[in-house]
Amino acid sequence: QVQLVESGGGVVQPGRSLRLSCAASGFTFSSFGMYWVRQTPGKGLEWVAVIWYDGTNKYYADSVNGRFTISRDNSKNTLYLQMNSLRVEDTAVYYCARDGGPTAIFEYWGQGTLVTVSS
Amino acid sequence: EVVMTQSPATLSVSPGERAILSCRASQSVSSKLAWYQQKPGQAPRLLIYGASTRATGIPARFSGSGSGTEFTLTISSLQSEDFAVYYCQQYDNWPPWTFGQGTKVEIK
């Protein structure tokens, strides 16, 4: 069965960096686009970034563009999110999600990892 | 950016009753509309995509309808495990992919 397991969350000061990982199993990782989605109590669910199955295309939400970088290692079945210049408003639960193949939906989700940005 | 608006914010329903949730898009998204269910402490789970196609393993009591800008999720007979928050999401005009703010279905 499809499994997505995020890791790397924690408490970090504003302006610092953090890297999240998402380990995938149960499917051919190199055949699917992958997303990061975050959730805060105040703003609900927010798409953060997407990467194509082969890494050729990446898109970012305006709120993180220029600060966050999505990447993947298909040899390790792992998705990453490098988060730089973190802000208090980046505090959220971060989920990785797999797309639906031909449909750009979030078909499977990980359990999430909490990132808290606080001084 | 397509803005998704859900109503009501909270829906109080008795077990066994029907629940009808609404989602409106600020511009047409064709039928590229998905619904997700989220229970406390859990990740969202895909229920419906293509406005009306149930995802794998989703019970038949969940149904979706609509196209363009107006969509509905109907839960025909609420079970105890259905009390949760439901989100709609469009995937026609991206990036960004956008979600509604959610409808909480609570026990009446």
Interface residues (C-beta under 8 A of the other chain):
Chain A: Y35 G44 L45 E46 W47 V50 Y59 Y60 A61 D62 Y95 G100 T103 A104 I105 F106 E107 Y108 W109 G110 Q111 G112
Chain B: K32 A34 Y36 Q42 A43 P44 R45 L46 Y49 G50 A55 Y87 Q89 Y91 W94 P95 P96 W97 T98 F99 G100 Q101 G102
